[in-house]
Amino acid sequence: MSELIVIGYDNHDQATSAYNEVLAMQGDFVVELQGLAIVNVDSDGKSHVETPQKIVGMSAASGALWGMLIGLLFFVPFFGLALGGLMGALFGKLGKSGINDEFRSQVNALLEPGNSAVVIMASKITEDKFADRIGPFGGKLLKTSLSEEDEKELAHDLGDAGVPNATS
């Protein structure tokens, strides 16, 4: 099971500091990352995703899944998959998991123009240590889970859709 955590901040500097702390926590084995990004919303309301460092050990399949989750959460195009039918099917599968319309709405409510968020996908997390270390940065935290079965199904669907290396 993977934990998907989104922490909203009022500015990019706060988000960057929290992002760096999450990277440090990975080094201290507090969290095992599958994905980590900063999402910034510009003054026009457009989302911009930064992944300043590649996550060690991220496979092509988890990378494709991570890209898809970011795209679906923040309506950022990924892999050129702006195909209505495929997107509808993926939204449908996600709706059965913890990443439903309500969660996406909560995430989008965090990100007003000028705000930023740190988005974390973790396969393992020591919750009390994580909370102690991320707490000083403030922000509003949202969390949901994605089962291993959901991840496999989504990676398989991405492979069937022709996403390069989605299932390798």
C-alpha positions as YAML, in Angstrom:
chain: A
units: angstrom
residues:
- id: 1
  name: MET
  ca: [0.00, 0.00, 0.00]
- id: 2
  name: SER
  ca: [1.21, 3.48, -0.84]
- id: 3
  name: GLU
  ca: [0.42, 6.64, 1.04]
- id: 4
  name: LEU
  ca: [-0.30, 9.73, -1.03]
- id: 5
  name: ILE
  ca: [0.30, 12.89, 1.01]
- id: 6
  name: VAL
  ca: [-0.25, 16.45, -0.19]
- id: 7
  name: ILE
  ca: [0.86, 19.32, 2.03]
- id: 8
  name: GLY
  ca: [-0.31, 22.79, 0.98]
- id: 9
  name: TYR
  ca: [1.75, 25.91, 1.71]
- id: 10
  name: ASP
  ca: [1.20, 29.63, 1.25]
- id: 11
  name: ASN
  ca: [4.44, 30.09, -0.69]
- id: 12
  name: HIS
  ca: [7.10, 28.30, -2.69]
- id: 13
  name: ASP
  ca: [9.90, 28.84, -0.14]
- id: 14
  name: GLN
  ca: [7.96, 27.01, 2.59]
- id: 15
  name: ALA
  ca: [7.21, 24.16, 0.20]
- id: 16
  name: THR
  ca: [10.85, 23.93, -0.86]
- id: 17
  name: SER
  ca: [12.01, 23.75, 2.76]
- id: 18
  name: ALA
  ca: [9.48, 21.00, 3.51]
- id: 19
  name: TYR
  ca: [10.49, 19.15, 0.32]
- id: 20
  name: ASN
  ca: [14.14, 19.20, 1.43]
- id: 21
  name: GLU
  ca: [13.13, 17.84, 4.85]
- id: 22
  name: VAL
  ca: [11.24, 14.97, 3.19]
- id: 23
  name: LEU
  ca: [14.38, 14.12, 1.22]
- id: 24
  name: ALA
  ca: [16.36, 14.16, 4.47]
- id: 25
  name: MET
  ca: [13.77, 11.87, 6.06]
- id: 26
  name: GLN
  ca: [14.26, 9.41, 3.22]
- id: 27
  name: GLY
  ca: [17.97, 9.36, 4.02]
- id: 28
  name: ASP
  ca: [17.10, 8.72, 7.67]
- id: 29
  name: PHE
  ca: [14.69, 5.86, 6.72]
- id: 30
  name: VAL
  ca: [11.66, 7.70, 8.11]
- id: 31
  name: VAL
  ca: [9.99, 7.52, 4.70]
- id: 32
  name: GLU
  ca: [10.52, 5.32, 1.63]
- id: 33
  name: LEU
  ca: [9.62, 7.47, -1.35]
- id: 34
  name: GLN
  ca: [8.03, 6.39, -4.61]
- id: 35
  name: GLY
  ca: [7.51, 9.95, -5.74]
- id: 36
  name: LEU
  ca: [8.14, 13.49, -4.55]
- id: 37
  name: ALA
  ca: [7.30, 16.80, -6.21]
- id: 38
  name: ILE
  ca: [6.54, 20.43, -5.59]
- id: 39
  name: VAL
  ca: [3.48, 21.87, -7.32]
- id: 40
  name: ASN
  ca: [3.32, 25.65, -7.72]
- id: 41
  name: VAL
  ca: [0.30, 27.60, -8.85]
- id: 42
  name: ASP
  ca: [1.11, 30.80, -10.71]
- id: 43
  name: SER
  ca: [-0.91, 34.02, -10.58]
- id: 44
  name: ASP
  ca: [-3.01, 32.79, -13.55]
- id: 45
  name: GLY
  ca: [-3.97, 29.63, -11.66]
- id: 46
  name: LYS
  ca: [-1.83, 27.28, -13.77]
- id: 47
  name: SER
  ca: [-0.11, 24.39, -11.97]
- id: 48
  name: HIS
  ca: [3.60, 23.78, -12.50]
- id: 49
  name: VAL
  ca: [5.24, 20.59, -11.25]
- id: 50
  name: GLU
  ca: [8.87, 20.47, -10.13]
- id: 51
  name: THR
  ca: [10.66, 17.25, -9.36]
- id: 52
  name: PRO
  ca: [14.04, 18.69, -8.38]
- id: 53
  name: GLN
  ca: [15.64, 15.31, -7.62]
- id: 54
  name: LYS
  ca: [15.10, 11.88, -9.08]
- id: 55
  name: ILE
  ca: [13.99, 9.35, -6.48]
- id: 56
  name: VAL
  ca: [16.56, 6.59, -6.03]
- id: 57
  name: GLY
  ca: [15.14, 3.18, -6.87]
- id: 58
  name: MET
  ca: [12.08, 4.47, -8.74]
- id: 59
  name: SER
  ca: [11.21, 1.98, -11.44]
- id: 60
  name: ALA
  ca: [9.80, 2.93, -14.81]
- id: 61
  name: ALA
  ca: [6.40, 1.56, -13.76]
- id: 62
  name: SER
  ca: [6.26, 3.58, -10.56]
- id: 63
  name: GLY
  ca: [7.55, 6.62, -12.48]
- id: 64
  name: ALA
  ca: [4.71, 6.31, -15.00]
- id: 65
  name: LEU
  ca: [2.18, 5.83, -12.20]
- id: 66
  name: TRP
  ca: [3.60, 8.84, -10.34]
- id: 67
  name: GLY
  ca: [3.34, 10.99, -13.47]
- id: 68
  name: MET
  ca: [-0.23, 9.89, -14.01]
- id: 69
  name: LEU
  ca: [-1.22, 10.65, -10.40]
- id: 70
  name: ILE
  ca: [0.30, 14.13, -10.60]
- id: 71
  name: GLY
  ca: [-1.49, 14.72, -13.89]
- id: 72
  name: LEU
  ca: [-4.85, 13.58, -12.55]
- id: 73
  name: LEU
  ca: [-4.56, 15.45, -9.25]
- id: 74
  name: PHE
  ca: [-3.43, 18.75, -10.71]
- id: 75
  name: PHE
  ca: [-4.79, 18.51, -14.26]
- id: 76
  name: VAL
  ca: [-1.27, 18.67, -15.66]
- id: 77
  name: PRO
  ca: [-0.92, 16.88, -19.02]
- id: 78
  name: PHE
  ca: [1.45, 13.91, -18.93]
- id: 79
  name: PHE
  ca: [2.84, 11.68, -21.64]
- id: 80
  name: GLY
  ca: [0.48, 13.32, -24.13]
- id: 81
  name: LEU
  ca: [-2.43, 11.28, -22.72]
- id: 82
  name: ALA
  ca: [-5.11, 13.89, -23.14]
- id: 83
  name: LEU
  ca: [-7.33, 11.21, -24.64]
- id: 84
  name: GLY
  ca: [-10.86, 11.44, -23.27]
- id: 85
  name: GLY
  ca: [-11.67, 7.71, -23.11]
- id: 86
  name: LEU
  ca: [-8.38, 6.72, -21.50]
- id: 87
  name: MET
  ca: [-8.55, 9.58, -19.02]
- id: 88
  name: GLY
  ca: [-12.12, 8.66, -18.14]
- id: 89
  name: ALA
  ca: [-11.14, 5.04, -17.52]
- id: 90
  name: LEU
  ca: [-8.19, 6.04, -15.33]
- id: 91
  name: PHE
  ca: [-10.35, 8.52, -13.38]
- id: 92
  name: GLY
  ca: [-12.87, 5.71, -12.89]
- id: 93
  name: LYS
  ca: [-10.25, 3.35, -11.51]
- id: 94
  name: LEU
  ca: [-8.86, 6.04, -9.23]
- id: 95
  name: GLY
  ca: [-12.36, 6.85, -8.02]
- id: 96
  name: LYS
  ca: [-12.57, 3.32, -6.59]
- id: 97
  name: SER
  ca: [-9.33, 3.89, -4.68]
- id: 98
  name: GLY
  ca: [-8.60, 6.59, -2.13]
- id: 99
  name: ILE
  ca: [-8.00, 9.14, -4.88]
- id: 100
  name: ASN
  ca: [-11.62, 10.02, -5.55]
- id: 101
  name: ASP
  ca: [-13.32, 13.26, -6.60]
- id: 102
  name: GLU
  ca: [-13.54, 14.45, -3.00]
- id: 103
  name: PHE
  ca: [-9.79, 14.03, -2.45]
- id: 104
  name: ARG
  ca: [-8.97, 15.79, -5.75]
- id: 105
  name: SER
  ca: [-11.31, 18.64, -4.77]
- id: 106
  name: GLN
  ca: [-9.59, 19.01, -1.40]
- id: 107
  name: VAL
  ca: [-6.18, 19.06, -3.10]
- id: 108
  name: ASN
  ca: [-7.27, 21.70, -5.58]
- id: 109
  name: ALA
  ca: [-8.76, 23.82, -2.77]
- id: 110
  name: LEU
  ca: [-5.28, 23.97, -1.21]
- id: 111
  name: LEU
  ca: [-3.76, 25.47, -4.31]
- id: 112
  name: GLU
  ca: [-4.93, 29.00, -4.85]
- id: 113
  name: PRO
  ca: [-2.81, 31.24, -7.08]
- id: 114
  name: GLY
  ca: [0.56, 31.85, -5.42]
- id: 115
  name: ASN
  ca: [0.37, 28.71, -3.27]
- id: 116
  name: SER
  ca: [2.51, 25.58, -3.46]
- id: 117
  name: ALA
  ca: [2.27, 22.00, -2.30]
- id: 118
  name: VAL
  ca: [4.63, 19.14, -1.61]
- id: 119
  name: VAL
  ca: [3.28, 15.88, -3.02]
- id: 120
  name: ILE
  ca: [4.63, 12.66, -1.54]
- id: 121
  name: MET
  ca: [4.01, 9.06, -2.54]
- id: 122
  name: ALA
  ca: [5.52, 6.72, 0.02]
- id: 123
  name: SER
  ca: [5.58, 2.94, 0.25]
- id: 124
  name: LYS
  ca: [6.63, 3.08, 3.90]
- id: 125
  name: ILE
  ca: [6.38, 5.84, 6.46]
- id: 126
  name: THR
  ca: [7.05, 6.10, 10.19]
- id: 127
  name: GLU
  ca: [4.10, 8.37, 10.87]
- id: 128
  name: ASP
  ca: [5.06, 9.79, 14.27]
- id: 129
  name: LYS
  ca: [8.61, 10.68, 13.19]
- id: 130
  name: PHE
  ca: [7.33, 12.08, 9.89]
- id: 131
  name: ALA
  ca: [4.79, 14.27, 11.71]
- id: 132
  name: ASP
  ca: [7.40, 15.51, 14.21]
- id: 133
  name: ARG
  ca: [9.80, 16.52, 11.45]
- id: 134
  name: ILE
  ca: [7.33, 18.02, 8.96]
- id: 135
  name: GLY
  ca: [5.26, 19.82, 11.63]
- id: 136
  name: PRO
  ca: [7.54, 22.85, 12.04]
- id: 137
  name: PHE
  ca: [6.99, 23.76, 8.36]
- id: 138
  name: GLY
  ca: [3.25, 24.21, 8.89]
- id: 139
  name: GLY
  ca: [0.96, 23.71, 5.95]
- id: 140
  name: LYS
  ca: [-2.27, 21.80, 5.53]
- id: 141
  name: LEU
  ca: [-1.89, 18.04, 5.16]
- id: 142
  name: LEU
  ca: [-4.14, 15.74, 3.11]
- id: 143
  name: LYS
  ca: [-3.56, 12.00, 2.97]
- id: 144
  name: THR
  ca: [-5.04, 8.98, 1.24]
- id: 145
  name: SER
  ca: [-3.94, 5.45, 0.42]
- id: 146
  name: LEU
  ca: [-3.55, 3.52, -2.80]
- id: 147
  name: SER
  ca: [-3.56, -0.27, -2.47]
- id: 148
  name: GLU
  ca: [-0.92, -2.41, -4.10]
- id: 149
  name: GLU
  ca: [-3.66, -3.92, -6.27]
- id: 150
  name: ASP
  ca: [-4.78, -0.44, -7.43]
- id: 151
  name: GLU
  ca: [-1.18, 0.46, -8.28]
- id: 152
  name: LYS
  ca: [-0.70, -2.72, -10.33]
- id: 153
  name: GLU
  ca: [-3.99, -2.20, -12.19]
- id: 154
  name: LEU
  ca: [-3.15, 1.40, -13.00]
- id: 155
  name: ALA
  ca: [0.39, 0.54, -14.14]
- id: 156
  name: HIS
  ca: [-1.07, -2.24, -16.31]
- id: 157
  name: ASP
  ca: [-3.64, 0.16, -17.80]
- id: 158
  name: LEU
  ca: [-0.89, 2.67, -18.53]
- id: 159
  name: GLY
  ca: [1.09, -0.07, -20.31]
- id: 160
  name: ASP
  ca: [-1.96, -1.00, -22.39]
- id: 161
  name: ALA
  ca: [-2.36, 2.66, -23.32]
- id: 162
  name: GLY
  ca: [1.11, 2.71, -24.82]
- id: 163
  name: VAL
  ca: [2.88, 4.71, -22.14]
- id: 164
  name: PRO
  ca: [6.57, 3.96, -22.62]
- id: 165
  name: ASN
  ca: [8.00, 1.66, -19.94]
- id: 166
  name: ALA
  ca: [4.86, 1.79, -17.81]
- id: 167
  name: THR
  ca: [5.03, -1.89, -16.97]
- id: 168
  name: SER
  ca: [8.72, -2.68, -17.25]
...
